[in-house]
């Protein structure tokens, strides 16, 4: 083994001191031309332990005389200086010439009282002195590197504290909880090159996402938000830091974190609990590319940052006034101006409650159960990537209309396929020539092999021709492009099966309601209602119940029945995937019945025998 191989093994050693010491000995012996070497540890009781030997000793064979003599010298001599001693009166064949032992102290951060001894066999005094000096030089360089690594470790801890204090300083400059949490997420994302950093706080038994890096407003109905909250609750329930991909020796559960990592990545996900006085009050989740794994130093720095910033963040969260409390205070002051100054709130509440009871008992209103819905396409065409390649050109954008069934949506770069095709054709020609040559020489077996290779190459040529013909992505139906904003990704790689475009006919939209199970028996086929999307809440769209699915499904941890409705009006802005709230008109009921229906059903369930 040469010196470069030994140095590479020393650089990649896996925290195993014995293998590192053996490689260190081998490198020193090769560089200095020493015959053999050993590293010996001696404690305060003068007990001698041989930690490493080069060359490696075989089992069942007595140790060489130079090693035995070295241990005796170390027991007798406790000086921490490099010395060179002759080795005489040896019966070994190895030591028949003039032999010497070099004793050099070795300093390592993890292990103390180490000594390196080397066996040198030479009668040339100049060469002996040269070998001894080389051994001293290599050992001193090792000692210096160990001291330098210890110093760098201390500087690393100071740097981690500085990073955490800088983030805390930026956080203390914020007076509002929203801006403070946004500042924390943005600073952490910038410091550790994260794609997304989110912070959530405990609300009841669940974690509610409060802020996300580089995003001011987000909808809680977004699937990504729900997945992040699931990963946060996983860390909250276990009261432990959760890393995905998990380490081999980890004992925590990381199913939600793994799902988040694979669904939006693959990426590395780290969730850390935010603790206040020992109790978990929130969770911080970091996401960054899978090729940038979180190191132990980075996790320690992020942990320190969380411990320093949690108190300030929690203080802003608790003392920022909720809008409901503000409305209640203004309402109380309003009634105080019209009623007597004593017991103002109690009197106002009495009047309001009495009037509400009369209104709710004698007045009837339209009972309109509401349920979330989503617009979906009855027919939808998916255009995937036919082969691995790069986007060459894009002819349409999201929202463009497709008039012809053979309209080209985009083209993939087929230059590489054409080069492969040319190479395959050349290879086929070579096989055909070989076949002719073998036939001429009456070598039937070799000729058949050449023919088989030519047929195999022809199959590859046919496949390449097919892929080249598929380079232009064509829509088989007329409609509108609802997915495929690729004009900013020209030149980007795609893989076979990647969905590049989705085309949907606008006239084939329908609504899908998710009706809770306690409301499903009030819904009948033929009933009408209205729905409003989140993007156009002021525009109500009429519909008619068309079909009720008889089987319940679990959506967002609730049992719901899917109800299909036919839209009675269409608008140009309507697109598949839009969500909102739908209300079905089922008839008039007293307001007291409408308002207390849920609590009445709950009491009946509890008292039912």
PyMOL commands that set and color helices and strands:
alter all, ss='L'
color gray80, all
select helices_A, chain A and resi 3-11+17-32+65-76+125-172+177-191+223-238+255-263+296-319+323-338+344-362+415-440+444-469+487-489+506-508+520-522+591-607
alter helices_A, ss='H'
color red, helices_A
select strands_A, chain A and resi 36-42+48-54+83-87+99-106+114-121+196-203+206-212+242-244+267-276+279-289+364-377+380-384+389-394+401-402+408-412+472-474+479-483+493-494+499-504+509-516+528-533+541-548+553-555+558-567+579-590
alter strands_A, ss='S'
color yellow, strands_A
deselect
rebuild
show_as cartoon
